């Protein structure tokens, strides 16, 4: 059985959580790649990094929307509420998109990076973790809450007795 009100509430949570996860990942990437958050950074530099993060969030959302939606549907159908699934999904989606942009071999592998990953891969992986965590915090912890448990066939007692 499905509770229609719970489906609507979870759908709203999922949409808001996805948008905020994309924004969190974009801002994290902007600060991670541009290193704007230093003790002596000018406020305009920090503002530019936040602005770049918000623009980056739209790019991240556009590129990762379909894989993220598949991960969301997977977690909702199987009631996967654990943080590990959501962190792993966010990280894998981010890393896969980052590595695919390098499929043409434009950038050489970074010395010291695991298995010759493109430059910035660890920051992108961490941004995926941040996005996955934000999604889990807002909607993932309640994955599958819209599915009502079927009553047990053995439980035939009347609660009013």
C-alpha positions in Angstrom: 0.0 0.0 0.0 1.1 3.5 -0.7 0.3 6.6 1.4 -0.4 9.4 -1.1 0.4 12.2 1.4 3.7 10.6 2.3 4.6 10.2 -1.4 4.0 14.0 -1.9 5.9 14.9 1.2 8.9 12.7 0.2 8.8 14.0 -3.4 9.1 17.6 -2.1 11.9 16.6 0.2 13.8 14.8 -2.6 13.5 17.9 -4.9 14.7 20.3 -2.3 17.4 17.9 -1.1 18.7 17.4 -4.7 18.9 21.1 -5.4 20.7 21.9 -2.1 23.0 18.9 -2.6 24.0 20.3 -6.0 24.5 23.8 -4.5 26.6 22.3 -1.7 28.8 20.4 -4.1 29.2 23.4 -6.4 30.3 25.7 -3.5 32.6 23.1 -2.2 34.2 22.7 -5.6 34.6 26.4 -6.0 36.4 26.7 -2.7 38.3 23.5 -3.2 39.6 24.3 -6.7 40.1 28.0 -6.3 41.3 27.9 -2.7 39.5 31.1 -1.9 39.1 30.5 1.8 42.3 31.6 3.3 42.9 33.7 6.3 44.0 36.7 4.2 41.5 36.3 1.3 39.7 39.5 0.2 35.9 39.4 0.7 35.5 39.9 -3.1 37.5 36.7 -3.6 35.2 34.8 -1.3 32.2 36.3 -3.0 33.5 35.3 -6.4 34.0 31.8 -5.2 30.5 31.6 -3.8 29.2 33.0 -7.1 31.2 30.5 -9.1 29.9 27.8 -6.8 26.3 28.7 -7.5 26.9 28.8 -11.2 28.8 25.5 -10.9 25.8 24.0 -9.1 23.7 24.5 -12.2 26.3 22.7 -14.3 26.6 20.0 -11.7 22.8 19.6 -11.5 22.5 19.4 -15.3 25.3 16.8 -15.7 24.4 14.6 -12.7 20.6 14.9 -12.7 19.9 11.6 -14.4 22.4 9.5 -12.5 21.3 11.2 -9.2 17.7 10.5 -10.0 18.5 6.8 -10.7 20.3 6.6 -7.3 17.3 8.3 -5.6 14.8 5.9 -7.2 17.1 3.0 -6.2 17.2 4.1 -2.6 13.5 4.9 -2.4 12.5 1.5 -3.8 14.8 -0.5 -1.6 14.5 1.8 1.4 18.2 2.4 1.6 18.5 4.9 4.4 22.1 4.5 5.3 24.6 7.3 5.0 27.2 5.0 3.3 25.0 4.4 0.2 24.3 8.1 -0.2 27.9 9.1 0.3 29.1 6.4 -2.1 26.5 7.3 -4.7 27.4 11.0 -4.6 31.1 10.3 -4.8 30.8 7.8 -7.6 28.6 10.0 -9.7 30.9 13.0 -9.3 34.1 11.0 -10.0 32.5 9.2 -13.0 31.5 12.6 -14.5 35.0 14.0 -13.8 36.8 11.1 -15.3 34.5 11.0 -18.4 35.4 14.7 -19.2 39.0 13.5 -19.4 38.2 10.5 -21.6 39.8 12.3 -24.6 43.2 12.2 -22.8 43.5 16.0 -22.6 45.0 16.1 -19.1 47.8 13.9 -17.9 47.5 11.9 -14.7 48.7 13.6 -11.6 51.7 12.2 -9.9 50.7 10.8 -6.5 47.0 10.6 -7.5 45.5 7.1 -7.3 45.8 5.2 -10.6 46.5 8.2 -12.7 43.3 10.1 -12.1 43.0 13.6 -13.7 44.1 16.6 -11.6 41.5 17.6 -9.1 39.9 14.2 -8.8 40.1 14.0 -5.0 38.4 17.4 -4.7 35.7 16.3 -7.0 35.2 13.0 -5.1 35.0 15.0 -1.9 32.4 17.3 -3.5 30.4 14.3 -4.4 30.6 13.1 -0.8 29.4 16.5 0.4 26.5 16.4 -2.0 25.6 12.9 -1.0 25.7 13.9 2.7 23.5 16.9 2.2 21.0 14.8 0.2 21.0 12.1 3.0 20.6 14.7 5.7 17.5 16.2 4.1 15.8 13.3 2.3 17.8 10.1 2.3 17.3 9.2 5.9 13.6 8.9 5.2 13.9 6.9 1.9 10.9 4.7 1.3 8.9 6.2 4.2 5.9 6.4 1.8 5.6 2.6 1.6 3.3 1.4 4.3 3.9 -1.9 6.0 1.4 -4.5 5.3 -0.3 -5.8 8.4 1.0 -9.2 9.6 -1.4 -12.1 8.7 -1.0 -13.5 12.2 -2.0 -10.3 14.0 -5.8 -10.7 14.0 -6.4 -9.4 17.5 -8.7 -6.4 17.9 -6.8 -3.5 19.6 -10.1 -2.3 21.1 -10.4 -5.4 23.3 
